[in-house]
Amino acid sequence: MARIVRIEIAERRVLVDGVPTRLRPKSFDLLALLASRPGHLFSAEILLERVWAGRCVSPGVLPGCIREIRRALHDSALAPTWIQTVTGTGYRLLKVPKISAKGGPPARARGLADAPVAECRPGEVSVGVLPFDIHFSGKAAVANALSRDIAVGLARTRWLTVAASASAEALSRDTARKTAAQVLGVDYLVEGDLREADDALALQVALIDARTERILWADRMPRRDGDVAALMEDVCNVIVAAVEREIESHEQKRAMVAPVRGVEPWISLHRAMGLLQRHNREALPSIDTTLRAAARSDPTCSRIAAARSWQAWQESFFGLTQDREDGLRRARDLALESISLDVLDPLGHWSLGRARWLSGELEAAAENLQHAVTLNPSFAIGHYSLGYTLYLTGREADAMRCCDLAIRLSPLDPMAFAFHCIKAHLSCFDGKRDEALHHARRIADHPNVHAFALAVAAWVNEICGNRRSALECLTRIRHISPTYSRHEYMAALFHQSPWYPAERRRAIERAFDRLGF
């Protein structure tokens, strides 16, 4: 006899044929997670991570909760109708239960009854933007408008699953964070407030890991002229860029210590992206292996294809391929695959643009990169890459504007050293010595800097009169890339471009002569 199962999220109870059944809290959480995606095979690692928040538990805890759920649903392990065990991998829910957030919520969940429950793919990363509080009269609509703009901006990244604004706005203001995250079905929360003092406005915003209730990032953004519209326009993209950067960084750290058994492509992807951002030549073969396994596990993920394109691009950029043209062709093909999987994912268009500018197809590259930043205006590395491409065609003023925007959006970006390369280069030849030295320092101080960027910092420091720092840059080059040579640097694309001024090339050569590089 088919049984009707109803899961009431707000009351945290399960009804079987209308009769409430008892489940311990973790068993309820486990069933709710399985029910968020019926038919999907959840690995044991993911279930333990999501339900027990990474805490160490005995090996029998998960099977014990599954047995308890089966008893509650009158299910059988030998002939399952609700929960299937896939030996050595995990569990899946075979049927679709009724799920509701309604039903007279208890006091701690008051105000959640009308909020729909969000569904998000296990392994993906989800975020909810709570309505911002406002501390002065007559501007209540501003708080909701700002939180909605941020939610839309985060959704445009295409890799973050964002709870609908209407669901977030249905929550009461005093809802506990964990309860809000559970109802919205998210891993992270963004919250903030807007306040007024002495004719000035200040926005305070914070990113919270809902699993631990720990603040991961926070900032205060004042606006002295009190112009609400200008404040929203100025800070929205900055907030989106910062939140995306911090979530990605946090997920990468978690991925580096998570067990990977070939069943969780998103862990593999975050692990690979973290390594790619460090520009470690020696790690590229292992990154390729990791991403190939991720692609086999989830062949529909556009971001995995884009990451594979970036890995192929780095092999060509660092001269590690026997056939450079074949490497670039692979980078282009993988970027096109990413776009075919999700035409709205900016990372795919960025990957294609980067592959094309390394091939010398600069105008086509600029079009791809412009499309990437149009899809996601807070895409800092996209703005920098567009600026670099414009720089390669001699449009220096436009290149500077793009790099300024990239630095403003994401000053602590994993690729920020690259943003400062163009600024240092152009400031040096514009005679702005102090500005050039500032950007050279930012290049050299960045933990992910590679040899090419350090060579830029070296000659900028030398031309601007800071030989000690220039020699320190060369020492670091020999440490991180012992075989890197002056010839490799001078073979870089912009130095060989027809537009590149001969006197600049000679000045760089003379600087290297004086440094003995």
N, C-alpha and C positions, 0 to 999 in steps of 0.2 A: 504494500500500500504506500503510495507516494505521500510524503509528509510535507507540510508547508512550514518553512523555517523563516522567521522574521527576526532581524537584528535591529534593536533599538539603541542607536548610538548614545543619545542623550541620557537615557536611563541605564545604559550599560547592562542590558539584559537580552536574553534570547528566548523567543517563544517558539515552541514546536506544536503545530496544530492549535495555536492560540493559548497554550499552557506554558507559563514561565518555567524555565529550567535553570538549575544552578550551575554557574561556571565561576571558577576562581578568576581573579583579575587578569592574570597573564594568559589564561586560556581564552578569555573573552577577547583580549587584544590580538591573540594569534588568529582566532576565527575571523575577526574583523579585517585583519590584514589579508588573509586568504580570500575573503569575500570581496575585497577591493578589486580583484581581477580574477574572476572565475575562469578556470581552464588554464591559467598560467602556472607553469612549474616553478615554484619557489625553491631555491636551494636552501639547505639547512643553515648555511652561513648567513644568508640574508634574513631568514626568519629570526635567528638568534640576535643579529645586529639590530633589526628593527624593533623587536619586541622587548629584548633584554638590554638594549642600548649598549652593546659591546661588553657587558659585565661577564666575568667568568662564571659559568654555571656547570653543573655536573652533566656528563653525557646523556643521562637519562631524563633530563628535564623536558626537552622538546618532545620526545616520544611519549612521555607521561601526559603532557598537555594534549597531544593528539588523541590519546586513548580517552581522556576525559571528554573531549569534544565529541568523539564517536559515540560514547555512552549517552551523552545528552541528545544527540541527533538520532539515536537508535540505529546507528550505522555499524557495519561489519568490516573488519580489516580484510577478511577473506573474500567477501563479495561486496566491495564498497559501492554505495550509491552517492555518497557525499564527499568523502576525502580519500584520495588515492595516494598510496605510498610508492614512490619511485626509488627503489633500493639504491643506496649509495649516492643519491642526489638530493631528494627533498620531497615535497608534498604539493598537491594541487587540489583545489576545490572543483568538483565535477559538475555541480549544478549552481544555478543563480538563485540566491536567497532574496527575500524582500529586505531592503535596508531603509531605515527611517531614522531621522534625527528628532522626530516628534514624540510626545508622550509624557507631558508633565515632568519636566526635568527637575532634579533635586536642586537644592539651594546653590551648590557650587557651580552648577551648569545653567543657572537661570539666565534666560535671554538667548539660549541656543536652540530652542525648539524649532524655530522656523528656518534655521540655517541648513541648506543642503549639504550633504557629505561629499567632499571632493574625492575624485578617483585619480590616482597617479600611479604610473608604472613603477613597480619595485626596481630599485637600481638607479632610477633617475633621481634628480634632485628637485625638491619642491619648496616653494616659498609663498608665504602669504603676507600681504601688506595691509596692516591694520589701519583704520581711519586715524588720521593724526588729530591729536587734541589741539584745541585753540584756546588761548587764554586772553582774548579780548573780544568784545561784543561786536556783532554785526558782520562777522567774517566766517560764520560756521560753514558755509559752502566751500570756502577755500581749503579747509582741511581735507574734505572728501575729494576735492578736485586734485589736490597734490598727491594724495595716496593713490588715486586712480591713475594719474600720469606715470607714477613710478611703477605701478603694476604693469601698465602697458609697455613701458620701457623694458622691464625685466622679461616680459613675454617675447619681446622682439629679439632677444638673444637666441631663442629657439631651443636652447638646451635646458633651460630652467622651466619646470612646470609651475605655473602661477595660479593660485586660487582666484576664482572670480571675485571681483570687487564687491558684487552684490552679496556674496556669502560673507565676506569679511565685515561688511557694513551691518549685517544682521546681528552681529555679536554685540552684547552689551559692553559698555565701557569698562565695567569692573570684572570682566571675564578673566579668569586666571590664564596665564600664558599657555600652560600645558593643555588646558581644556580647549583653548582657542585653536592650538595647533592640531589637536586630535580631531575636532569637528571639521576643520578645513582640510585635514589630511596632508599636512606639510611638515617639512623638516626644519625650516627656518621661518622666523618672523621678522618683519621690519616694522618698527613703531617709532613714533616721534611726536613732537608738539611744536606749535608755532606761538610765539609770545611777543608782546610789544612792550617797549620801555623807552621813554624819552624820545618819541617819534622815530624809533628804530625797530626793525623786525629781526628776530633771530629764530632760525629753525634748528631744532635739536633732533637728531635721528640716530637710531641704533639698530644693529643687526643682532639677532638673538638665535642661538642654537636651541631649538625647542626641545631637543632631547635632554639637554643638560641645564637649560635655562641660563646659560652663560652668555654674556655679551661678547661678541666677537669683534665688533667694530662700532665706533660711535664718533660723531662729529657735531660741532656747533657751527652754523653758517649764518653770520650776521649780515644784515642789509641795512645800511645807515639811512638810506633815503626813504625807507618805509613803503616802498612800492611793491605791493604784493605780487602783481603780475610779473614784474621784472625778477623778483625773487624766485618765483616758480620756474620761469624760463631759464634762469641762470643755474639753479641748483639741481633741477630734476635729472639731467643727464649725468651730472657729477655723482649724484647719489646712486644712480643705476650702475655706473661704471664701478664705483667703490664696492657696492653690494655684490655685484657679479664677481669682481676680483677676489673679495674676501671669501665668498662661498666656494669658488673654484680652488683657492689655496687651502681652505679647510678640508675640502673633499680629497684633494691630492694627498694631504698629510694622512688622512684616514686610510686612503687607498694603499699608501706605502707600507702600512703595517697590517693590512687586511689579508687573510688567506685567500689565494686565488687558485681555483681548481678547474679553470676553463669553463665555468658555468655562469660567470658574472662579467659580462663585457664592460659594464660601466666602471667597475673597479679597475679593470685593465686599462680602460681609456684614461681615467684620471691619473693613474700611475704613469702612463706613457706621456701625457701632456706635461706633467710635472718635470719629467726628464728632458723633454724637448725644450722646455723653457730655460734649461740650464746650459744648453748648447755644448753638451759633452760628446765629443766625437766618438770616444770609446764606447759609449752607451748606445749608439745608433743601431748596431746589429740586434741587440737585445730588445730595443724599442720596436724594431720591425717585427720580431717574433711575437712580442706581446700584442701588437696591433693586429697582426694576422689572425691570432687566436680570437681576439675580440670580434673581428669581422666575421669569422666563422660562426661565432655564437649569436651575433646579431647583424646579419647582412643588410638590414634595412636602416641602419643608423648612419645618417649623413655626417655626423661629427667624427665618427671613426674613420670614414673615408677621407675627410679633410685632414685629420691628424696623420694618416698614412701619406698623404700628399706632402705635408710639411716635413715628415721624416725623409722622404725621397728628395725634397728640396734641399734639406740640410746636407745630405750626402753629396749632392752636386755642388752646393755652395762651398763646402769644405774640401772639395776635390778628392772625395773618397771613392768615387765610381770610376771604373775602368773606361766606361763610355759615357761621357758627360751628356751627350745628346739623348742617349737612351734613358738616363736618369731623369732628365728634364721632361722627356715624353711621359715617363711613368708618373711624375708629379702632376702633369697636366691631366692625364687620364683619370687619376684618382680624384682630382679636384672636380672634374666634369661628372664623375660618378657621384660625388657628394651633392652636387647641384641637382642631379637627376633624382636623387633620393629626397631632397627637400629644397626646392627652388628658393624658399624664403630664408634659408639658413645663411647668415652673413659669412660664416667661417668658410663655406665652400667657395664663395665668390672671392674671398680674400686669398685662399689657397691658389685659385686659378690666376688671380692677378699677380701674386708673387712668382709663380712659375713662369708667367709670361715676361715679367720684367727681367728675370734672370736669363731668359732667352733673348732679350733685346727687343721684344715686342711691346714697346713702351706705351704707345697710344691705346692699344687693346688692354694692356695692364691697367692703365688709368681708368678705363671704363669699368672694368671688373671691380676695382677697388672703390670707385665712386658708388657703384651699386651696393657694395657691402656696407658702406657707412650710411647710405640712404636707408637700407633695411634696419640698421641699428645705429642711430646717431651717437650712442655712448660707447661705441666700439673703438677704444683708444688705439689699439695696435693697427686697426684699419685706417684710422686717420694718419698715423705715422707712415704706414706703407704707401698710402696715396701721396703723402708729402715727399717721400723718398723718390717715388716714380716721377712726380712733377719736377723734382730736383734734377733727375737724370735728363730731363728735356730742357733744362735751363730756366725753368719758371721758379726762380729762387724765392720771390716774395710769397707766392702761393704755397711753396714748400714750407716756409717759415710759419705761415698761418696754420697749416695742418699740424706741424710739430708743436706749436704753442697750444693748440687745442688738445692734442694727445697728452701733453704734460699736465694740462689743467684737469682733464678728465681722470687721469690715472697716474699721479706723480710717483706712486710706489709700484708701478706695474712690473711684472717679471721681465718685460722687454724695455723698461724705461731707459736703459743705457743707450739703446738705439735711437730713442727720441732725441737724446742729447747730442748724438753724433753729428747730425745735420746742423743743430744749433751751434755747436762748437766750431764746426767747419766754416760756416758762413760768417759767424761773428769774428773769427780769426782774420778772414780776408776782408772784412768790413772795417778793420782797425779797432774793434771793440775788445781790447785786450782783457779787461777784467771779466767781461761777460763770457769770453771764450774760455778763460781759465776756470770759471765757475762750472761751465758745462763739461770741461775736461775732467774736473774733479768728480762730477756726478757720474761720468762714464767709468772712471777708474774705481770708484767706491762701490759699484753695483756688484752684487754677488754672482749674477749670471753672465757677466761680461765675457765675451770671447776675444780671441787674439786680434781679429780685424778691428774691433772697436778700440781695443787698447792701443793699437798702432795709430789710430786717429788721435787718441789722447796724447800719445807720445809726441807726435810732430806738432800738435797744437801747443803743448807746453813748451817745446823747444823754440818755436817761432815767437811765442809770447814771452820768452825770457825766463822760463822756469825749468832749467835743465835737470835739477834734482828730481822733480816729479816725472820728467820725461824718461830719465834713466830707470826710475822705479817701474814705470809702465813696461819698459823693455824687459826688465827682470821678471815681471809677472808673465809676460808673453812666453819667455823661455821656460817658465815653470809649468804653465798650463798647456803649452803646445810647443815642445822643444824643436820641432822641425819647421815651424812657421817662419817664412822668409820674407824679406823685402819684396822679392819678385812676386810672391803670392799676393801681397797687399797691392802692389802697383798694377796687378792684373785685374783688380776689381773693376766692376762694370763702369762706374762713373768716370774713373780715370782714363778709360779708353773711349769714352763717348766723344764724338766730333765737336760737341759744343764746349767741352771742358777747357777752360783757358790754359794755354801752354805755360804762362808765367806761374800759375798756381802749381802745376805739376812740377815745374823746376824748383819752386820754393820748398815743396814737400821733399823732393829728392835731396836738396841741399841740407835740409833739417836732418834727414836720415844719415847723410854723409857725416855730419858733425857728431851725431850720436853713435856712429859706428855700426849702424844697423844695415 
